[in-house]
Amino acid sequence: MPELIRSIAGRVREYLGNRRRAPRYRIRLSVRVSPVKAAMPARVSTTDGDALYGYTRDISASGLALILPAIRINNIYLTGEDRTLEILIEHESEPIVIYGISARYEKLEEDAADKGYLVGVKITEVSAEDRKRFNALLK
C-alpha cells in the first residue's frame, strides 16, 4: 500500500507542479551508496560488499534523486527512518562524498526506461571541498 501512495504522490506532483525550492538539474552520474554504521562516533561506512551501485537521475543543492537496483542491502533498508547514507559520486579523479537521508522512494514500473527504485535523498553533510566540487556540477 505505501508503494501505491508514493506513486500517486509522484504523479500528482507531475500535474500540479513542482514545489521544490532548489532547482533540479538532470544529470546522470555513477554513484555508490552504502549505509553508515549508526554506532560509530565518526562517519564509517560499511564494507564494499555492503554497497549498491546506481546513478543519479537529477541533483540539486539540497538533494539527489538516485536510481538504485534495490532499497535493501542484506537486512538493512536504505530507506529506513533516519538511516544515514554515504553516497560517493564518481567525478573526475576522485569521488565526491555526500551524506544524506532518504526522503522518499518508489518502485519504478517494469516498462520504464530506468529499472529498480527511485530514491530521493536529502543532503545532510558534505565537506567544504566536496561541496565546492558538487556546486560546480550544478552550474
C-alpha positions as CSV (number, residue, x, y, z in Angstrom):
1,M,0.0,0.0,0.0
2,P,2.8,2.5,0.8
3,E,4.1,1.9,-2.8
4,L,0.7,3.0,-4.2
5,I,0.6,6.2,-2.1
6,R,4.2,7.2,-3.1
7,S,3.3,6.5,-6.8
8,I,0.2,8.6,-6.6
9,A,2.0,11.5,-4.8
10,G,4.7,11.4,-7.6
11,R,2.0,11.7,-10.3
12,V,0.2,14.5,-8.5
13,R,3.5,16.4,-8.4
14,E,3.8,16.0,-12.2
15,Y,0.3,17.5,-12.8
16,L,0.1,20.2,-10.1
17,G,3.7,21.4,-10.4
18,N,6.9,21.1,-8.5
19,R,7.1,22.9,-5.2
20,R,10.8,22.2,-4.6
21,R,12.8,25.2,-3.6
22,A,16.2,24.2,-5.1
23,P,16.2,23.8,-8.9
24,R,16.9,20.3,-10.1
25,Y,19.3,19.5,-12.8
26,R,19.0,16.3,-14.8
27,I,22.4,14.7,-14.9
28,R,23.5,11.1,-14.9
29,L,26.5,10.3,-12.7
30,S,27.5,6.9,-11.3
31,V,27.1,6.5,-7.6
32,R,28.0,4.0,-4.8
33,V,25.5,4.1,-1.9
34,S,26.2,2.4,1.5
35,P,24.6,2.7,4.9
36,V,26.6,4.3,7.7
37,K,27.1,2.4,10.9
38,A,25.0,4.2,13.5
39,A,27.0,3.1,16.5
40,M,30.2,4.7,15.3
41,P,31.1,8.2,16.5
42,A,32.7,9.1,13.2
43,R,31.3,8.5,9.7
44,V,32.2,4.9,8.9
45,S,30.5,3.3,6.0
46,T,30.0,-0.5,5.8
47,T,32.3,-2.7,3.7
48,D,32.4,-2.5,-0.1
49,G,30.2,-5.7,-0.2
50,D,27.5,-3.7,1.6
51,A,27.0,-1.1,-1.1
52,L,24.7,-0.6,-4.1
53,Y,25.8,0.9,-7.4
54,G,23.4,3.1,-9.4
55,Y,23.3,6.6,-10.9
56,T,21.7,10.0,-10.4
57,R,18.5,11.0,-12.2
58,D,18.8,14.6,-11.1
59,I,20.6,16.7,-8.5
60,S,20.1,19.9,-6.6
61,A,21.9,21.9,-3.9
62,S,19.8,20.2,-1.2
63,G,19.2,16.7,-2.6
64,L,19.6,13.9,-5.1
65,A,17.3,11.6,-7.0
66,L,19.0,8.2,-7.3
67,I,18.2,5.2,-9.4
68,L,19.2,2.0,-7.5
69,P,18.6,-1.7,-8.2
70,A,17.2,-2.3,-4.7
71,I,16.4,-0.5,-1.4
72,R,17.9,-3.1,0.8
73,I,21.4,-4.4,1.4
74,N,21.3,-7.7,3.3
75,N,18.9,-6.9,6.1
76,I,19.5,-3.1,6.1
77,Y,16.8,-0.9,4.5
78,L,18.4,2.2,2.8
79,T,15.1,4.0,3.1
80,G,14.7,3.3,6.8
81,E,13.8,6.2,9.1
82,D,16.8,8.4,9.9
83,R,19.1,6.0,8.0
84,T,22.2,7.9,7.1
85,L,23.7,7.0,3.7
86,E,27.1,7.6,2.3
87,I,26.9,8.5,-1.4
88,L,30.1,8.5,-3.5
89,I,29.5,10.3,-6.8
90,E,32.1,9.4,-9.4
91,H,33.7,12.7,-10.5
92,E,36.9,13.2,-12.4
93,S,39.9,12.0,-10.4
94,E,38.3,11.4,-7.0
95,P,34.7,10.8,-5.9
96,I,32.5,13.5,-4.2
97,V,31.4,12.1,-0.8
98,I,27.9,13.2,0.4
99,Y,26.0,12.1,3.4
100,G,22.2,12.1,3.4
101,I,18.9,10.5,4.5
102,S,16.3,9.1,2.2
103,A,13.2,11.3,2.0
104,R,11.2,9.1,-0.3
105,Y,11.3,6.1,-2.6
106,E,9.2,4.5,-5.2
107,K,9.5,1.3,-7.3
108,L,9.8,2.1,-11.0
109,E,7.4,0.5,-13.4
110,E,8.7,-2.6,-15.2
111,D,8.4,-1.0,-18.7
112,A,10.1,2.3,-17.7
113,A,13.5,3.3,-19.1
114,D,15.0,3.2,-15.7
115,K,14.8,0.0,-13.7
116,G,14.7,-0.5,-9.9
117,Y,13.9,2.2,-7.4
118,L,13.9,5.9,-7.4
119,V,15.3,7.1,-4.1
120,G,15.1,10.8,-3.1
121,V,17.9,11.8,-0.7
122,K,18.1,14.9,1.4
123,I,21.7,16.0,1.8
124,T,22.7,16.3,5.4
125,E,26.5,16.6,5.4
126,V,29.2,17.4,2.8
127,S,32.8,18.6,3.4
128,A,33.7,22.1,2.2
129,E,35.9,20.8,-0.6
130,D,33.3,18.3,-1.8
131,R,30.5,20.9,-1.6
132,K,32.6,23.2,-3.9
133,R,33.1,20.4,-6.4
134,F,29.4,19.4,-6.1
135,N,28.2,23.0,-6.7
136,A,30.4,23.1,-9.8
137,L,28.2,20.3,-11.2
138,L,25.1,22.4,-10.6
139,K,26.4,25.2,-12.9
